Amino acid sequence: MSHWTDRAACTGLNMRHWFPDDNKGYSRARAVCQTCPVRVQCAEAGQDETYGMWGGLTPDERGHHKAARVRPVPVIDPRDVDELERIVAQAHRRLDQMGVPRVRRERVA
């Protein structure tokens, strides 16, 4: 069984971009992290680290995002209408709880 790090987009790359001497200048690392299929696992693994970029987040960003962790994006078959309707309803409930007003749009036939 493989470990999540085996699927990381940064595997085999120079880690100095993720762990720079000044703990700044993460632009190259961030670009790779944005395409990574295991970004969520990486962010979780590095959530308490004080150095380096983990899951596309710098130490400062990890500190600010303790309460709102990176969530995986679900992969849904677009033909699964019931699942899509469930997800939309869940999103609407969350927006309602946050007090975000809904924008009604007319359907175009």
C-alpha positions in Angstrom: 0.0 0.0 0.0 1.4 3.4 -1.0 1.7 6.4 1.3 0.0 9.7 0.3 3.5 11.3 -0.1 4.1 8.9 -3.0 1.4 10.7 -5.0 2.5 14.3 -4.0 3.2 16.6 -6.9 6.4 17.7 -5.2 7.9 14.2 -5.1 11.4 14.2 -6.5 11.6 18.0 -6.6 14.1 20.2 -4.8 12.6 20.8 -1.3 14.4 24.1 -0.8 11.4 25.8 -2.4 9.2 24.4 0.4 11.7 25.1 3.1 13.5 28.3 2.2 16.2 29.7 4.5 14.2 32.9 5.3 10.8 31.0 5.6 9.5 33.3 2.8 9.5 33.1 -1.0 7.2 30.2 -1.6 6.0 31.1 -5.1 7.4 28.0 -6.8 6.2 25.7 -4.1 2.7 27.2 -4.1 2.4 26.7 -7.9 3.1 23.0 -7.5 0.9 22.6 -4.4 -2.1 24.1 -6.3 -2.0 21.1 -8.7 -1.3 18.4 -6.1 -3.8 15.6 -5.6 -2.9 15.1 -2.0 -2.9 18.7 -0.9 -5.4 18.0 1.9 -3.4 15.2 3.4 -0.3 17.4 3.2 -2.0 20.3 4.9 -3.2 18.0 7.7 0.2 16.5 8.1 1.8 19.9 8.5 -0.9 21.7 10.5 1.3 22.1 13.6 4.6 22.6 11.8 6.2 26.1 12.3 8.5 25.9 9.2 8.0 25.3 5.5 5.0 25.1 3.1 2.6 22.2 3.7 -0.5 21.7 1.5 0.0 25.0 -0.2 0.0 26.9 3.2 2.8 28.9 4.7 3.4 28.9 8.5 1.4 32.2 8.8 -1.4 30.9 6.7 -1.6 27.6 8.7 -1.8 29.7 11.9 -4.7 31.7 10.5 -6.5 28.6 9.1 -6.5 26.4 12.2 -10.3 26.7 12.5 -11.0 26.3 8.8 -9.0 23.4 7.5 -8.6 22.7 3.8 -11.4 20.4 2.7 -11.2 17.9 -0.2 -13.3 18.7 -3.2 -15.8 15.8 -3.8 -15.7 14.1 -7.1 -19.3 13.6 -8.3 -20.7 12.0 -11.4 -22.6 14.8 -13.1 -25.3 12.3 -14.0 -26.0 11.6 -10.3 -28.8 14.2 -10.0 -29.8 13.1 -6.5 -26.3 13.6 -5.1 -25.9 17.0 -6.9 -29.2 18.1 -5.4 -28.1 17.0 -1.9 -24.9 19.0 -2.2 -26.6 22.1 -3.4 -29.2 21.9 -0.6 -26.4 21.5 1.9 -24.6 24.5 0.5 -27.8 26.5 0.7 -28.3 25.6 4.3 -24.7 26.7 5.2 -25.2 30.0 3.4 -28.5 30.5 5.2 -26.8 29.8 8.5 -24.2 32.4 7.7 -26.9 34.9 6.8 -25.9 35.2 3.1 -28.8 36.5 1.1 -29.8 34.3 -1.8 -29.8 35.7 -5.3 -32.8 34.4 -7.4 -32.1 34.0 -11.1 -34.7 33.4 -13.7 -34.3 30.2 -15.6 -33.7 30.6 -19.3 -35.6 28.1 -21.4 
